[in-house]
Amino acid sequence: MKTSAAACALLCAIGAHTARGQTLLPQIESELNVLVAAARRHLVTVIVSPAEGARPVRSVLVASGLSLDDSLVVTAASVVTGHTAIEIATHDNQTHPAEIVGVDALGGVALLKTARGVRSASIAAVEAGTPEPGNLVCLVTSSFEERAGFSLGAITSVRPAGMNGQVTSEIEASAAPLPGSAGAVLVETRGSVTGLVVGRPGRARDGSSGESGVLAVPLHEVLRIAAELRDHAGVRRNWLGVSVQEMTSALREILGVAPGTGVIVIDVDAHGPATKAGLELGDVILSCDLKVVRDAGELMASVATAPSNARLRLQVFRNGETLELPVVLSELPARQETPPELEDVGAPREDRIRAIEEEIARLKASLPHNNR
C-alpha cells in the first residue's frame, strides 16, 4: 500500500515536533534549574522554637527568609508569631541566633536581625519584578537539610488587601505551597523576585490551611515595610476610616452614576477622619484630590501614598448632589492593624450592597415626583 503525500507530511511533522521537544524540554529544565539556584542565593532558613507554654502542632518550625544585607532578614509574620527562640541557617548549614526587629501584622511581614552576617548575595543585585496577572512565576524555598523545593504557577490576581482606607498590595499565585514556603519568594521567568510568600488564600496568613495557591506581598512593599520596621520598629500608615466597594450596575442606574466611576461607602469608622469630614454610609466617592476614583484600589492607593496628616479633597455624590469634602488623614491606630481573616468576604459585602440598593430605591420611590 502506498503512503499518500499528506500522510508522509504528517509523519514528518510529528517526527520534527518530537525531535524539537526532545531538545526544548531539557533546555527548559536546565534554565529552570539556573533560575531556582540564582533565587536561592538570596534565601536563608528560619528555624523557630515555640514560646513557653505554647502547644503547636510541631515543636520546631522551619521556614524561609529573604536576606536583605549582612544582618537583616525578612520573612512571613506568621513564622515568628508565638515563638521565641529564632535561628537563621545559611547555605553552609551554619546557624546564627536572631531576634525580632519588628512585625507588621497588616502587611504580613516580619523583620529579623542576626548578630553575624548571613548574606550570600545582596538584594540590591536582584531585579524587583512588577507583578502582573498572567505572569508565570516559580515559588522557591530555602535549602536546609535537603528541604529545598520549588513549584511553578502563574499570578492569578494583584489586588489591594487593605482595611479602613489603607492598602497593602497582595499577589495571589497558583504555585503550589510547599514545606517551608512561608517566607519564600516568587520569581518571574526573567529571574526577578516579584514577592515574598506570606500565606495562602481563603484563611488568615498562617500558611496552615486555605485554597490551593499562595499569597505574597510585592517585593517593593516588602522593602518599604522592612525599612519602616528597622527605623521605627513599626509601620506608619495613613488612615481614612472607611470601607468602600465597587458599585453594581443596579446602583449606578438608581443613582445615575456613570460606568467606570466612583466607589460606594459601605462602612464608616465612628472615630475616623472620614466621619469628622462628614462622609456617610452610601456616599459615592467620585474623585480624590482631582484624581478620578474608578475602584477601591485607586482610593486606597491615594490614601497610602499621601504625606502624613495630608489634607485630601474628596468629591462625593450624595442624594443627587456633588459635594466637596476636605478630609485630614491621621495615622492608622494600633487597634486597626490586625488584618481580618483572608476568607471569602464577597457574601457579606454583597449583602451590604443589596441593602444599600434597596434603601436607595425605597427613598427614591418615596420622592414626590415619583408618586404622581
WOKAKA-V723110 format. One line per field, one symbol per residue. phi: phi as a letter, one per 20 degrees, with the letter a starting at -180 (. if undefined). psi: psi as a letter, one per 30 degrees, with the letter a starting at -180 (. if undefined). Layout:
# WOKAKA-V723110
phi = ???
psi = ???
This chain:
# WOKAKA-V723110
phi = .eefffffffffffffffffffeffffffffffffffffffedcdddcdfffnfcffdfcddcdbdfebfcdcdbfgffdfncdeccddefemedcfcceeacdffemccddcdfdfcfdbfffeefefdfcgoffccecefdblmefbbbdacfeacbfcdblndccfcddcefffcgnffnfcecfffoeedadfdrcfobffdmebpffocdbdggffgffffffffecmadecfcdncdcbgeeffffffemefgmcncefdacffdegfffenfcgnfdeebclmefedbfffffffffeffglfddddecdblndddddfcdfcegfgfeeefffeefdffgffffffffgffffffffefgfedf
psi = kkkleeeeeeeeeeeeeeeeefeeeeeeeeeeeeeeeeefffklkkkklllkflilekfkkjallkkeaffkkkakefefkglejklkkafggkkkkllkelkjeefgkkklklflkgkfkkfffkkjljkkkfkklkkklljkhgfkllllaljfljlkilkhgkkjlkkklgkkklkgfkgalkklfffkkflkkfallfalhfgflalkalklkkeeeeeeeeeeeeffglkkklkehlklkkkleeeeeefhkkkgkkkkjfkkkfgleeeffgklkfkjjeljhgkkjfleeeeeeeeefllkgljkjkkkkkhflkljjkkjllkklefffjklkhljgeeeeeeeeeeeeeeeeeeeffkeffg.
